[in-house]
């Protein structure tokens, strides 16, 4: 009788474990269903744009007006082509191919659209630019591509991490806070800062 009960007990435990395993597989499968942005090669190639200005890296930070609170960090990279590394960003344009968090085809028009989206009555954008050697710009671009898709609220963490691993930015402190990245960038020699204020219609108020 005891043996029979033990066998039944083992069968019940086995079934529970099997059920839990199937549930885990179902959850993981559901997570895998979500499609990350991954533009086809042809679209990326077609959108490719190289800006004639010197190779550079620009930390773009969205800051609330009348406050030091910053809400988003991104990198404008002018390398062999101009791209935006926009970790966990929400900006979208049908003419800008995206692969994970990399935005391609950043022409002057598309850059303005990007800035118009972020610089509003309640927010301004701080642009901190450092001119770098072409190979340095290409280096951080490749690092950004390898970074892949970011989790929410990781924009400052990931942008500052890329900068910390780029020649010329040695000692850059990695932080989850966008305003900390702004402070770090301001200490990098040769950085030029521009602040963009606009109204909700994209009209420049001052810069």
C-alpha positions as CSV (number, residue, x, y, z in Angstrom):
1,X,0.0,0.0,0.0
2,X,2.8,2.4,0.9
3,X,4.6,1.6,-2.3
4,X,1.5,2.3,-4.3
5,X,1.0,5.7,-2.5
6,X,4.7,6.6,-3.1
7,X,4.4,5.8,-6.8
8,X,1.3,8.0,-7.0
9,X,3.1,10.7,-5.1
10,X,6.0,10.5,-7.5
11,X,3.7,10.6,-10.5
12,X,2.0,13.7,-9.1
13,X,5.3,15.5,-8.5
14,X,6.4,14.5,-12.0
15,X,3.3,15.9,-13.5
16,X,3.6,19.2,-11.5
17,X,7.2,19.6,-12.7
18,X,6.2,18.9,-16.2
19,X,3.4,21.4,-15.9
20,X,5.8,24.0,-14.6
21,X,8.3,23.3,-17.4
22,X,5.6,23.7,-20.0
23,X,4.5,26.9,-18.4
24,X,8.1,28.3,-18.5
25,X,8.4,27.2,-22.1
26,X,5.2,29.0,-22.9
27,X,6.3,32.2,-21.2
28,X,9.7,32.1,-23.0
29,X,8.0,31.5,-26.3
30,X,5.7,34.4,-25.7
31,X,8.7,36.7,-25.0
32,X,10.3,35.5,-28.2
33,X,7.3,36.4,-30.2
34,X,7.9,40.2,-29.9
35,X,9.6,41.4,-33.1
36,X,12.5,43.8,-32.5
37,X,13.0,46.5,-35.2
38,X,15.4,45.1,-37.8
39,X,15.3,46.9,-41.2
40,X,16.4,45.0,-44.2
41,X,19.9,45.5,-45.7
42,X,18.5,47.2,-48.7
43,X,16.7,49.8,-46.6
44,X,19.7,50.5,-44.5
45,X,21.9,50.9,-47.6
46,X,19.4,53.1,-49.3
47,X,19.1,55.5,-46.3
48,X,22.9,55.7,-45.7
49,X,24.0,59.3,-45.2
50,X,27.5,60.7,-44.5
51,X,27.6,64.2,-43.2
52,X,30.4,66.4,-44.6
53,X,31.2,67.9,-41.2
54,X,34.2,66.5,-39.2
55,X,33.8,63.0,-37.6
56,X,32.2,63.5,-34.2
57,X,30.3,62.1,-31.2
58,X,27.4,64.0,-29.7
59,X,25.7,63.2,-26.5
60,X,22.1,64.4,-26.8
61,X,20.2,64.7,-23.5
62,X,16.5,65.7,-23.1
63,X,16.1,67.9,-20.0
64,X,12.9,69.3,-18.4
65,X,12.7,73.1,-18.6
66,X,13.2,74.8,-15.3
67,X,14.8,71.7,-13.8
68,X,18.0,69.7,-13.9
69,X,15.9,66.5,-14.3
70,X,16.9,64.7,-17.5
71,X,14.7,62.1,-19.2
72,X,16.6,60.6,-22.1
73,X,20.1,60.1,-23.5
74,X,21.2,59.3,-27.0
75,X,24.3,59.5,-29.2
76,X,24.6,61.2,-32.6
77,X,27.5,59.6,-34.3
78,X,29.1,61.0,-37.5
79,X,31.3,58.2,-38.7
80,X,31.4,56.6,-42.1
81,X,27.7,57.4,-42.0
82,X,25.7,59.5,-39.6
83,X,23.5,57.5,-37.2
84,X,21.7,57.9,-33.9
85,X,22.1,55.4,-31.1
86,X,18.8,55.8,-29.4
87,X,18.6,53.3,-26.5
88,X,15.0,52.6,-25.5
89,X,14.0,55.7,-27.5
90,X,10.4,56.3,-28.8
91,X,11.1,58.5,-31.9
92,X,10.0,56.9,-35.2
93,X,10.1,58.0,-38.8
94,X,9.2,55.7,-41.7
95,X,12.1,57.0,-43.7
96,X,14.7,56.1,-41.0
97,X,15.5,52.4,-40.9
98,X,16.0,51.0,-37.4
99,X,17.9,48.0,-36.2
100,X,17.4,47.5,-32.5
101,X,18.3,50.9,-31.1
102,X,20.4,52.2,-34.1
103,X,18.7,54.7,-36.4
104,X,20.2,55.0,-39.9
105,X,20.0,57.7,-42.6
106,X,20.3,60.7,-40.2
107,X,20.2,63.5,-42.8
108,X,19.9,67.2,-41.6
109,X,16.2,66.9,-42.2
110,X,15.8,63.8,-40.1
111,X,18.0,65.1,-37.3
112,X,15.8,68.2,-37.2
113,X,12.7,65.9,-36.9
114,X,14.4,64.1,-34.1
115,X,15.2,67.3,-32.2
116,X,11.7,68.7,-32.9
117,X,10.2,65.6,-31.3
118,X,12.2,66.0,-28.1
119,X,12.6,69.8,-27.7
120,X,9.1,71.1,-26.7
121,X,7.5,73.7,-24.4
122,X,8.4,71.6,-21.4
123,X,11.8,70.1,-22.6
124,X,15.0,71.2,-24.2
125,X,17.9,69.2,-25.7
126,X,21.5,69.6,-24.6
127,X,23.9,68.6,-27.4
128,X,27.5,68.0,-26.3
129,X,29.8,67.4,-29.3
130,X,33.4,66.3,-29.5
131,X,35.2,66.1,-32.8
132,X,37.1,62.9,-33.0
133,X,39.3,60.9,-35.5
134,X,37.3,59.0,-38.1
135,X,38.4,55.7,-36.6
136,X,37.2,56.7,-33.2
137,X,33.7,57.6,-34.5
138,X,33.6,54.3,-36.3
139,X,34.7,52.5,-33.2
140,X,31.8,53.8,-31.1
141,X,29.4,53.2,-33.9
142,X,30.4,49.5,-34.0
143,X,30.1,49.3,-30.2
144,X,26.6,50.7,-30.4
145,X,25.6,48.2,-33.1
146,X,26.9,45.3,-30.9
147,X,25.0,46.7,-27.9
148,X,21.7,45.7,-29.4
149,X,18.3,46.6,-28.0
150,X,18.2,48.3,-24.6
151,X,15.8,47.7,-21.7
152,X,13.6,50.6,-20.6
153,X,15.3,53.2,-18.4
154,X,18.8,52.1,-19.6
155,X,19.5,54.9,-22.0
156,X,22.0,56.8,-19.8
157,X,23.6,53.5,-18.6
158,X,24.2,52.3,-22.2
159,X,25.3,55.6,-23.7
160,X,27.8,56.3,-20.9
161,X,29.1,52.8,-21.1
162,X,29.8,53.2,-24.8
163,X,31.6,56.5,-24.2
164,X,33.6,54.9,-21.3
165,X,35.0,52.3,-23.8
166,X,35.9,54.9,-26.5
167,X,39.4,56.4,-27.0
168,X,39.5,60.0,-25.7
169,X,36.8,59.4,-23.1
170,X,38.9,57.4,-20.7
171,X,37.6,57.6,-17.1
172,X,34.0,58.5,-18.2
173,X,31.9,57.4,-15.3
174,X,29.0,55.1,-16.2
175,X,25.7,56.0,-14.6
176,X,22.0,55.3,-15.0
177,X,21.2,59.0,-14.6
178,X,21.2,61.2,-17.8
179,X,22.2,64.3,-15.9
180,X,25.3,62.5,-14.6
181,X,26.3,61.7,-18.2
182,X,25.9,65.4,-19.0
183,X,28.3,66.3,-16.2
184,X,30.8,63.7,-17.3
185,X,30.7,64.9,-20.9
186,X,31.3,68.5,-19.8
187,X,34.6,67.4,-18.3
188,X,35.9,65.9,-21.6
189,X,38.4,68.3,-23.2
190,X,37.2,69.8,-26.5
191,X,33.5,69.3,-26.0
192,X,31.3,72.0,-27.4
193,X,27.8,72.4,-25.9
194,X,24.7,73.6,-27.6
195,X,21.3,73.8,-26.0
196,X,18.1,73.8,-28.1
197,X,14.8,75.2,-26.9
198,X,11.7,75.0,-29.1
199,X,8.0,75.3,-28.7
200,X,5.6,72.5,-29.5
201,X,5.4,73.6,-33.2
202,X,9.2,73.1,-33.6
203,X,9.9,76.9,-33.6
204,X,13.3,77.7,-32.2
205,X,13.1,79.8,-29.0
206,X,16.8,80.0,-28.5
207,X,19.8,77.7,-28.9
